[in-house]
């Protein structure tokens, strides 16, 4: 195997595929990247067993030559060392050559590395086949926003494996994303063109690791099977294992009827909550929201730190007097997720889950369970 390659495209592809490798693994072979040069270009494959990413560096992009002086072949190199070596070389073009199937020389004309190569045959087969799958063509930007609006609410640790996931459901011309850690719920949706129906659970951490790779507003192809979801984006193919557990029935969690409504400026409320919670516990940053026709106040109290009081100037409240305590970070996350200049809170009662909504966008719903406190 031999080639001369544009460094910028090479390092971009290496870094993308290395996102699927781990710094430690019970399978040491998965600490490596597999490089295969063929008539397609240079394919770079990384995997940790749960995520697999294949990046393709083509010979040409438009009229620009990316790879030249090529001879087909393959090699297997430590992902971290390879990325660092290529990153530190300063030339715009790099020569890359496999010597005696055991050494890879990388050279920019002034500096060079000789890296030990492992036998390619030892690397496991990575299945990136999308046959017999349900497929969607999506806007990569819209899908990224869908993940951003829901990923923060997944559980970090939970006995129910599905709760570490974002649940995706395609039906009635929509792709609906839902996440919950049992104390809060985030739900958002986007329109789709295909008339398809499926439901799948993708780990939230997996999606956060890969979604930033979808950089522009290009088309993203999503293929769903019972065992995995495959994303195809420009010169990337990403395979993610899914969690087969049934997702909790969240229909009953979202209230249908409310008794109290608070309309308020989102930025003013976030700033007030952020100031008030300075005196609350870092482990449990609880604040209390007190509402009545003529006033809205936010308070926090700690036996160790003292107390705080914030008065909101601009608001509209409908309902009888209501006081409700909640995790301040949950509410700040929810307000940021729904977006918009103004936000609406809808309440059933002091001890019942409440909703946070954008009055101009009904496609996003945030549900938060209040906390019982002595504030």
Secondary structure, DSSP 8 states (H G I E B T S, - for coil): -EEEEEHHHHHHHHHHHHTTS-SS-SSGGGGEEEEEEETTEEEEEEE-SSEEEEEEE-SEETTEE-EEEEE-EEEEEEHHHHHHHHHH---SEEEEEEETTTEEEEE-SS-EEEEE-B-GGGS-------TT-EEEEEEHHHHHHHHHTTGGGS-SS-SSGGGGEEEEEEETTEEEEEEE-SSEEEEEEEE-SS---EEEEEEHHHHHHHGGG--SS-EEEEEE-SSEEEEEETTEEEEEEB--S-----TTTS-S--SEEEEEEHHHHHHHHHHHGGGS-SSS-EEEEEEETTEEEEEEEETTTEEEEEEE-SEEEESS-EEEEEEHHHHHHHHHHH-SSEEEEEES-TTS-EEEEETTEEEEEEEE-------
